[in-house]
Amino acid sequence: MKRSHALAMPALGMALLCLPLGAGAQETETDPDTGLIKASGWETVRNNCTACHSANLVTQNSGTRNHWENLIRWMQETQGLWKFEAETEETILDYLAEYYGPKEDTRRPALPRTLMPDNPYPTVADAD
């Protein structure tokens, strides 16, 4: 390696360290109580979703807007979740799709229910 190149390399490395980070690399602020990402709509999600379950069920999952909407419908049909006002539901879906959308580096999506065997154990929904 030429001497001029050897001297330039550390200077280049230092210059790269001074560049601003891209939006994806910046640290996101999370709520210390729930772990939810603090962004537009997070309080609506906290107020509605954690009324019935831990925020961990949100933060450990991901999916498309359609996936989140299907989960809401499932909870409304089988778990007693109330019907949201249209604006509230839009806020929740916007937030979940943006901050808990599909992940690139995770396992495959769950199999559709139609491809799963019947559950041999009784559930709360079966008690009705």
VENZI-V13926 format. One record per residue. N is the residue number from 0. RES is the residue in one letter. OMEGA is omega in radians with two decimals (999 if undefined). Layout:
((N	RES	OMEGA) (N	RES	OMEGA))
This chain:
((0	M	3.11) (1	K	-3.14) (2	R	-3.14) (3	S	3.10) (4	H	-3.14) (5	A	3.12) (6	L	-3.10) (7	A	-3.06) (8	M	3.12) (9	P	3.13) (10	A	3.11) (11	L	3.12) (12	G	3.12) (13	M	3.14) (14	A	3.13) (15	L	3.11) (16	L	-3.10) (17	C	3.14) (18	L	3.09) (19	P	3.12) (20	L	3.07) (21	G	-3.10) (22	A	-3.10) (23	G	-3.08) (24	A	-3.10) (25	Q	3.12) (26	E	3.08) (27	T	3.14) (28	E	3.10) (29	T	3.08) (30	D	-3.09) (31	P	-3.12) (32	D	-3.05) (33	T	-3.04) (34	G	3.12) (35	L	3.08) (36	I	-3.14) (37	K	3.13) (38	A	-3.12) (39	S	3.11) (40	G	-3.05) (41	W	-3.12) (42	E	3.07) (43	T	3.09) (44	V	3.13) (45	R	-3.05) (46	N	-3.10) (47	N	-3.04) (48	C	-3.09) (49	T	3.01) (50	A	-3.09) (51	C	-3.09) (52	H	3.14) (53	S	3.04) (54	A	3.09) (55	N	3.11) (56	L	3.06) (57	V	-2.99) (58	T	3.14) (59	Q	-3.12) (60	N	3.11) (61	S	3.09) (62	G	3.09) (63	T	3.06) (64	R	3.13) (65	N	3.10) (66	H	-3.13) (67	W	3.11) (68	E	3.09) (69	N	3.08) (70	L	3.10) (71	I	3.14) (72	R	3.10) (73	W	3.13) (74	M	3.11) (75	Q	-3.09) (76	E	-3.01) (77	T	-3.01) (78	Q	3.09) (79	G	3.10) (80	L	3.13) (81	W	3.07) (82	K	-3.14) (83	F	2.91) (84	E	-3.06) (85	A	-3.12) (86	E	3.12) (87	T	-3.14) (88	E	3.11) (89	E	3.12) (90	T	3.14) (91	I	-3.11) (92	L	3.09) (93	D	-3.12) (94	Y	-3.09) (95	L	-3.14) (96	A	-3.10) (97	E	-2.99) (98	Y	3.10) (99	Y	3.12) (100	G	-3.11) (101	P	3.11) (102	K	-3.10) (103	E	-2.94) (104	D	-3.11) (105	T	-3.14) (106	R	3.09) (107	R	3.08) (108	P	3.09) (109	A	3.10) (110	L	3.06) (111	P	-3.10) (112	R	-3.12) (113	T	3.13) (114	L	-3.11) (115	M	3.06) (116	P	3.09) (117	D	3.10) (118	N	-3.11) (119	P	-3.08) (120	Y	3.11) (121	P	3.11) (122	T	3.12) (123	V	-3.13) (124	A	-3.14) (125	D	-3.06) (126	A	-3.10) (127	D	999))
